[in-house]
């Protein structure tokens, strides 16, 4: 098949949707398919175009058999609402030309966010008479409204109509968790349009490694320490101030060290929090190169997943799969009724504590510090669950079968491997 992936984020961006779409595209190429990716100039999470890509309107690259068509976007390091709108609008406009001029796809996979991408993706599907799969990584504008990022009533109305259009125009909608399914069904999306395919992790790349001779521990003087790790985005949804406060409560135990890896601007804010709360047991680090990720995850005794109280229930951080695959014990400071909490409880690999409750988080960390055998047991369950439920090959099978079923439009193609994922 010829598969076009329309995704704002892609390699070399290190976190979020970019690694997932990169692995999907390259995995489909290895299966013998021709894959073209329409994407923006890389800019996340720094929110500025990477230096080697600046000054270019368009750029075509090839990596591991994937044709990557990049276009310029309007981006600001600290965007306000207008900047965010201009960002989406600029990608919508600049990306359409290379998408249109490339070869005709048999199927289009469009990722959201960004939600406005549904417009050029659906137009391409119409022009080429090919099916469009909307891959939902987040549900907008609902998530932005709940976080207080979107307050303008006119814009809320506009984006709500855009959301309805996205669901209506898509041939199929792939969602990453059961919370998404419930949300879409309540909005009147037909059940036979929804396919649940969880986000994945390459369990051969991210795997349990010994902490002896661990490079990350050696580099940062963490030998013989009980390491509590958070790695990922530092933004409004996370509320990492809770982690800093919990660290301050445990600062009298010298063996416990917190390591937080993230983007520079977020780390600057956390540095001030560390000073304010006296958390001198927190190590703030920049994002690690992807090839070092297995060593960093293996250096941890406990991996953290953190969300604020007002995060919508369907939010499912991709770091959960990474931590599970690395065989770490997890502590999730997340809403009790959310998708993230449900996933961690189902895995058997960790605890869920109330969000924005530093004392509860500190107590859970202290409990695991005092019970090393429990840490090992949770880590074993984490790895086992990741291999059984989040292995990349399983997700790749499902996406390939989904694409084939739409291209061939033959009920025989609907394999049981994916039919049990359909709602």
Protein Blocks (a to p, Z undefined) as FASTA:
>chain_A
ZZddddfbacfbfghjllmmmmmmmmmmmnopacdddddddfbfklpacfklgoiabdcd
deehiacddddddddfbacfklmmmmmmmmmmmmmmmmmmmccdfbdcdddddfklmmmm
mmmmmmnopacddddfbdcfklmmmnopambfklmmmmmmmmmmmmmmpmbdcdfbfklm
mmmmmnopafklpccddddddfklmccddfehpaklmmnopghiacdddeddddfknopm
lmmmmmmmmmmpmkbccdddddfklmmmmmmmmmmnopakbccdddddfklmmmmmmmpm
bdcddddfklcfklccfklmmmmmnopacdddddfkbmklmmmmmnopaccddehilklm
mmmmmmmmmmmmlmmmmmmmmmmmmmmmmgfklmmmmmmmmmmmmmnopaklmcfklmmm
pZZ
